[in-house]
């Protein structure tokens, strides 16, 4: 029997499973697929956007993560996040009242920040669970015809990346695996990196709203597990297009670069919530960049969308091109094995 390594299911396996087992109906506007951020359901006068995502590596401020990573994908569909549900699984060995209180407070604060109602969920104490796990579900709504999917990128679009990489990976490692870095990184610096959870922050809800207000956006995608490289591959897969990415234009946060060099990780494959990929009409790309900059959000044009037969490529410093690297599992999993 071949066992699957930690991380996402391999794309070929996932595609096969979805093709053979998914049951749908006519009101499912967008169902499951590689690179799709959320489901979209037709309720008549509005579309309901439904997203679920677990938090499996972070434990510090896990409730905050659970709300924001789910809200990100709802926002990437052009929708307004509205209602949150969460399944809270606590390990029996540490399931204290204090831990439950801390997680509930984190969820509540994140919901208040985004104007989301916390409307349900489930709690359970589980034997042999190594750490808390939260599975969030977030519902949002959007007017019919105003929704987006990660399948909307078109040849000729400009690719924009906000904030740089990897905000989430840097914060999680500083919070959860700081002991691996303390010999080379001062404690004050580790605390500053851990604060990346809030500033520049893992939310892209505002990034998405500002880009949509400018117009010309054809697709939004939130690169998470597998890093920005996986996010780019998912965008290409969903949209049936090719990409040419200038990796020199991808802003690797200096803190992330230091961390990855010390731990032997590739920042392109490190979990990257906090960054937003935007595929936009070339005529509107500069206006989007200007609007983001005016609102204090760093962003850069990192490449272009090309026909599918070109493949997914990265442009090197000498002008040559080669396939963008793939990451079957996120680089962060190597630290949690």
Secondary structure, DSSP 8 states (H G I E B T S, - for coil): -----SSS--HHHHHHHHHHH----TTEEE---TT---EEEE-SSSEEEEEEEEE-S--TTHHHHHHHHHHHHHHTTT-EEEEEEEEEEEEGGG--HHHHHHHHHHHHHHHHHHT-EEEEEEEEEETT-SS-EEEEEEEEEE-TT----TT---TT-EEEEES-BTHHHHHHHHHHSGGGTTTTS-HHHHHHHHGGGTTTTS--HHHHHHHHHH--EEEEE---TTHHHHHHHHHHHHHT-EEEEEGGGS-B-HHHHHHHHHHT--GGGS--TT--EEEE-HHHHHHHHHHHHHTT--EEEEEEEE-GGG-EEEE-TTS-EEE----SS-TTHHHH-
